[in-house]
Amino acid sequence: MSAPLHNANRTSHNCGKRARKRAGNAFTLIELVVTIAISAIVVSTFALSLHQGAMNLKQQRALRCAMFLSDDLMMEIRSKSYADTQTPTTFGPEEALPRANYDDVDDYDGFSETPPTTIEGAPLTTFPGYTRRVAVDNVLPDNLNALTPEPNGSTTVKRITIVVSSADVVVSNMSAATQYEP
């Protein structure tokens, strides 16, 4: 009778070894929690970098659009006569004329538009939310930051400043125009 009892003890003893051996190969709860925490950190870091990259692309696109709008308007202004062609000369637009009738650089002083338009007045529909503003000032030839007291654009240098803005970006474009013929 002692022999069968001995075999029963051996069997129960072997079952315990197998159970411990199986538990050693499996994940413990601590290992599982640590793995999930590390995975969450990696995924959140990756998501944050994707978001930052998308925001950078949006900012770059807005900057390119604003620079295009600024350069386009500056080329239009610089294509006009330096001096007023009408007598008596007035600084700024002679009347409330459409932009297509502006004939000299200082006619653009105080010009502002939202949304941007072509010179004929057609809206540029690909640039919603942008505003363009222009300031033209008489400045001293040796100091473009010093306004001159000379009336009605009788100086040889005019400073043209264009500011293009949207919700995402503000771009300022400055040029000094000297007496020239377009």
Summary of the structure (lengths in Angstrom):
residues: 182
radius of gyration: 37.1
end to end distance: 121.7
largest distance: 133.7
contacts: 454
relative contact order: 0.13
helix: 46%
strand: 21%
